[in-house]
Amino acid sequence: MNLRAIDWLADSVCRWTPLPMAGETIVLPEAEAELVVDVAERRRGHFIAGRVCARAALAELGHVDAVIGRTADGAPAWPDGVIGSIAHCGDAAVAIAASTQHWAALGIDIEIDRALPDDAAAYVLDEAQCARLAELPGGLARWALPAFSAKECVHKCLQPLRGLFLEFSEVAITFSMDSDRYTVEAKSARAQQAMAGIEWTGELRRFDGLLLSLLAARRL
């Protein structure tokens, strides 16, 4: 598999791979293979690619023979002392991992870089957020998908960290026009409580027709 490195977040390891993996035979550890026994071939391919990326990241952190199981809510089960995140889309898979000594939670998302349909944008963003993104260069067509992707990262961070799922409307995303960074703003009392005591680092990358978003949490 053509694994590629992304030099991104300090004290973490990120690996991604293009899809599909035509003609490749990849054997998963038995405990991981059992998770996709009855899964459709395309979805199984995504799962395998994500796990291969994750295992490569873990190996660089010293967890050479790690097996990544699944928690009760379907999230990856990382080895003790490690946190991470896995994502995939039709064109690629990606994973990031780090020691819990450095980061409290990580959320990563990958999407094919294209305009988000209007109905999906309306579901992800309220009128105020749509208006704010529409004022940016490229307008809503360029920034609705990054906002959705960033909010997916919020969920991937908060679910293992706080055991909480926030609605899309409970957070807003603000993008920096002079860097790859974005910030997350709590829009509800529940979100404020969930995000309290955490320093958030959000970054965005566009490359090879893909959109990649990352959110990292560090306790204050």
N, C-alpha and C positions, 0 to 999 in steps of 0.2 A: 504494500500500500504506500502511496506517495504522501507520507506525512510531512507537514511543513510547520516550521516554528513561527510563532509571532512573539516578538520581543515587545512586551506590553506592560504589564503590571509588575512592579518591583516585588521580589520575594514570591514569585509564582511562576508556574510553567504552563504555557498554552500551546496546544498542537491542533492543527486542523488538516483535513484531507478533502480533496475534491471527490465528488460522486458522479456517476456510479462506479462500482468496482468490478467492471465487466471481466469475467473469466477468473477472478481471484477466489481462491479457497482459503478462508481464514477460520481456524478452529478456536472457538471460545473455551474458556475453562468450563467444566461441567455445570457448576453452579450458575454461571451466566447463561449458558446455552439453554438451560431449563426454563429461563424466563421468556424465551421466544419460540418455544416448541410449536405452538399452534398459531403463530403470527404470520401474516401474509409476507410474501417474499420481499416486496419493496420495503415494508416496514422493518423486516428483519435485517435487511441491508443497512438501513439507517442506524439501527440499534448496534450492529456490529461495528460500523465505522466509528460511532461515538465512543464505544467501549475501547476500541483500539487506540483512539486519540487519548482517552483518559488513562489507559494503562501506560502509554508512552510518557505522559506527564508524571504519573506516579513513579515510574522507574527512575526518572531523573531526580525525584525527591528522595530516592532510596528505598522505595517500596516495589521491589522488582517483581515479586510474585503475587502482588495484590489481586484480589478478586473483588469486583464491584457488584454487590448485590442490589437489592431493591428494598426500600422502606415500605411500610404499610400503605403510605399514600402514593407510592409509585415513583418516588424520587430515588436517584442513585444512593446507595449505601457505601460511604467512603470508609477507608481504614481509620482506626483510632488515630487521632492527632492530625487528621487531614480534612480539609474541606475543599469542595470543588463544584463544578457545574458542567453539564453536557447539553449540547444542542445540535440540531440538524435541520436541514431543509432539503429541497429536491436536488440541490447542486453540491452540498458540502456538509460535513460534520465537523464539530469543534468541541474541545474540552479544555478546561483550565483547572488546576489544582494548586494548593498551597498548604503550608503548615498552619495549624491553628495558633501557633505562636506569633504569626504575622498578621493574619486576617481572621475576622470573626465569621464572615460569610462571603460567598462569591455567587454572582449570577451572570450567566452568559447566554446570548441568543444570536442566531444567525438566520438571515432571511435573504431570499433573492431580491435584489435591489430594484424595486419597481413601485409605482404608485399604489397606495392602498385604496381599494374601492371605496366609493363615497359612503356606502352603508356601513362598512367596517370602520371607517374614520369617525363616523357619527357615533358609533358604539363605544369607541375607545376614548374619544375626546368630547368634552362639553363645548358649548358655543364659545366660551371665553378662550379656551385653549386653541380651538380652531382659528379664531380671529388672530391670536398672537402668532401662531405658526404661519398664517397666511401673509403676515407682514415680513417674513424672512425671505432672503434671496431664494428664488425657486418656488416659493409659496407652499401651500398645503400639499401639493402633489409631491414635493421633495421631502417634507418633514413629518408628514403623518405617520409613515412607516417607521422612521427612527423613534418617534414618540411611543408607538405601540411596542417596538422592540425593547426600548428602555423600560417600559412598564412591565414587560415580561421578566426582565432582569430583577426588578423590584420584588416581584412575587418569588422568584427563585432564591433571593436572599432572605426574605422575611419568613417564608414558610419553614425552613429548617431552624432559623434563628429564633423566631417568636412563635412558631406553630400557628401562623395567621395568614389568611388569604384576604388581601385587600381588593376591592372593586377598582376597575380602571378609573372611575370618577374620583377616587380618594387620593390620588396623587397627580401632580402636574410635572411636566418635564420642561426645563429651560436649556436651550442649546447655546454654547459659546460660538460666536462667529469668527473668533481669532484663534481657536484651538479645537482639538477633538473632544473636548470635555462637555459634559452636561451635568446639570444639577437636578435633584429630586426634591419636590416640595410637597409636604403633607397638606391635604385639603379637607381632612376630617379630623375630629377629635381622636378617633380610633387610630388613624394613620400617625398622628402626632405622637401618641403614646407608643406605638410600635416602633417608630423611628427615633425615639428619644435616646440619648446617650450613645449615639452612633455617629461616626464621621464617615460620610459617603463619598466615594470616588467613582464617577461615571465617565466612561470613554466610549467613543464611537469611531469605527473605521469603515471606509468604503474601498473595496478592491475587487477585481476580477468579476464584476457584476454582482457582488455580494455586499450585504450590510451586516456588520458585526458590532454588537453592543456588549458592554461589560459594566457591571456594577459591583464594587467591592465595599465591604463594611468593616470598619475597625472601631472597636470600643474606645470611648473617650476615657 
